[in-house]
Each structure stands twice: as C-alpha cells, then as structure tokens.
C-alpha cells in the first residue's frame, strides 16, 4: 500500500486559486522589433524580412494618414463642411481597416508590427501638420500628398514582393492599399476643382434664349 502523506502538507502544497488579477507585471521582450521568426509559409527568410520592413513603413504612414483624416474631419469648416465632414470620416474608417490588415500581414510573416503611436511618429515620413486648423484646400492637399507618398511606396514594395514570391503582400498592397488610396485621392482631388455649378451668360439670359437654341 502506498504510504499516507501528511494531509496538512498535501493541502498546503496545492496551487491556490484566486480571482485577484495580476497587476503591475514586469516582463521582458520575447521578440525585438525588426526581427522575423521562422515561419513555415513557403517563403524565404529574405523575402519575409523585406516585406515586414516595407509593410511596417507603410503601416506607420497609414496610421498617420488615418490620424490626419480624423483631425481634418473634426476641424473642417466652410460651406462644404457637412459633405467633407462625412467624407473624411468615411475615408478614415477605410484607412483604419487597412491599418489592421497591414499589421496582421506583418505578424503573419513572423515580424513585429509597429503599433505604439510614439514609435509610429519616429518612423513615418508623412510631414507633421500644424497643431491648429488650416484652410480647407490646405487640409485636402495635405491628405492628397500623404496618399501619394504611400502610393509610391506601395507600388515599389508590391513589385519587389512579387519578384521575391510574396504574393500575399503583393495582393494586400495592390488590392487593398493602392486601390483604396487611389479612389480616396480621386474624391479629394475633385473637391479642389474650382468650377461653378451654373454658367451664367454675361447678358443675364440663358443660352436657350439665343437664336437657334431650343
């Protein structure tokens, strides 16, 4: 027969449970930013490392673009306030979706996605806007220029990713970031075209009053 242990000792050695959460827990980094783990994705370490680096740059710039959209959405003024207020918020929501997709692609490749806003500010190449409100054309132009910066980077990174066999990154950049960015840029650019809604003749009469006009 097995020896009977001390019941008091046995109970004391058992792990106690508690509903108290662990607070103020200190930890160490288990993976440094800029490194890539080995992943069984059928891609070389070189390809995954390259894609993570380019994606993180585009991710940082896209986070700044999202923040610019929200800032200008809040600070919009003038007779087109309502339309642009709604449009910029719609664009911001679409950029936020891209932020998540870009970050998840980096993680899928075994990297570390840039997420802390302070880290993003160190990496981004998008110029910082004034803290206050700008005129509406200036705010729209700033968004257009940010889009172009990201689009140029995406075209280059997508082509290189395709060469290295990283079809997933190529697809995300082309089908996601580039197509969304091009469409949003179109909507912004058209708001900067100075054209009247109605052309009024100098004589004050409609063209239909002219001879031969129906």
Secondary structure as UniProt FT lines:
FT   HELIX           7..13
FT   TURN            33..34
FT   HELIX           45..75
FT   TURN            79..80
FT   HELIX           81..108
FT   TURN            109..110
FT   HELIX           117..123
FT   HELIX           136..163
FT   TURN            164..165
FT   HELIX           167..171
FT   HELIX           172..178
FT   HELIX           179..190
FT   TURN            191..192
FT   TURN            202..203
FT   HELIX           207..209
FT   TURN            211..212
//
